[in-house]
Amino acid sequence: MRIGGKLHIYTEGYNAYGEFTILDQDKTIAFTWNGDGEPPTFIHILLNGEDNCTNMVFKIIVLESRRDWADFAAFLERTWGRVLDNLKAVLEKRPET
C-alpha cells in the first residue's frame, strides 16, 4: 500500500475499486471506494491500539446524495461487519510469531 496506490476487491461477482489517500502507520487508513451499484464513497479508518487490542473507528462519507440512505447504511453495516468478522477469525487462527 502507498498513497495513490490502487485497490481492487472482487468477491462472488462484486467489484470495488479505490485509491489510498491516507496511510499513517498504526493510526489511520483512508481510501476512495467505488463499488458495483454503489455511490462513490470515501472511507476513513482510525486505529487505536490498547490492551493488546486494536479498536477501529470507521467514517464513511457518501459523495453523492441517496434517497434510500437507510437501506444503504444497513448494507454498509452488514458488509463491513462481515468483512471485520472474517478478519478477526483469520487473525485469531494465525499462530503467534
C-alpha positions in Angstrom: 0.0 0.0 0.0 1.1 3.5 -0.7 -0.6 6.9 -1.1 -2.1 6.9 -4.6 -1.9 3.1 -4.8 -4.9 1.4 -6.2 -7.1 -1.3 -4.6 -9.4 -3.8 -6.3 -11.7 -6.1 -4.4 -13.6 -8.9 -6.1 -15.8 -11.5 -4.4 -18.7 -13.5 -5.7 -19.3 -11.2 -8.7 -18.9 -8.0 -6.7 -16.2 -5.5 -7.7 -14.9 -2.4 -5.8 -12.1 -0.1 -6.8 -10.4 2.6 -4.9 -7.2 4.6 -4.2 -5.4 5.0 -0.9 -5.4 8.7 0.2 -4.0 8.5 3.8 -1.7 5.9 5.3 -0.4 6.8 8.7 1.1 3.6 10.2 -0.8 2.2 13.2 -3.1 5.3 13.2 -5.1 6.0 10.0 -6.1 4.4 6.7 -8.2 6.2 4.2 -9.3 5.4 0.6 -11.8 6.1 -2.0 -14.4 3.3 -2.7 -16.3 2.7 -5.9 -18.4 -0.5 -5.6 -20.7 -2.0 -8.2 -24.1 -0.3 -7.9 -22.9 2.0 -5.1 -22.3 5.7 -4.9 -18.7 6.9 -4.8 -17.6 6.8 -1.2 -14.6 7.9 1.0 -13.7 5.6 3.8 -11.6 6.8 6.8 -10.5 4.2 9.4 -8.9 5.4 12.7 -6.9 2.7 14.5 -6.4 2.9 18.3 -4.4 0.1 19.9 -4.7 -0.5 23.7 -4.6 -3.6 26.0 -3.3 -5.9 23.2 -6.4 -5.0 21.0 -7.0 -2.6 18.1 -10.1 -0.5 18.0 -11.3 0.6 14.6 -13.5 3.6 14.0 -15.0 3.9 10.5 -16.1 7.1 9.0 -17.9 6.6 5.7 -18.7 9.6 3.6 -21.0 9.1 0.6 -20.0 11.5 -2.1 -23.5 11.9 -3.7 -26.9 12.1 -2.2 -29.1 8.9 -1.9 -32.8 8.7 -1.4 -32.5 5.2 0.0 -30.0 6.1 2.7 -31.4 3.8 5.3 -31.1 0.8 3.0 -27.5 1.8 2.0 -26.5 2.3 5.6 -27.8 -1.2 6.5 -25.9 -2.6 3.6 -22.7 -1.0 4.7 -23.2 -2.3 8.3 -23.8 -5.8 7.1 -20.9 -5.8 4.6 -18.3 -4.2 6.8 -19.4 -6.3 9.7 -18.9 -9.5 7.7 -15.5 -8.3 6.5 -14.3 -7.5 10.0 -15.7 -10.8 11.4 -13.7 -12.6 8.8 -10.6 -10.6 9.5 -11.0 -11.4 13.3 -11.4 -15.1 12.6 -8.3 -15.2 10.4 -6.2 -13.3 12.9 -7.3 -15.5 15.8 -6.4 -18.7 13.9 -2.9 -17.3 12.9 -0.1 -18.8 15.1 1.8 -16.2 17.1 5.2 -15.4 15.9 
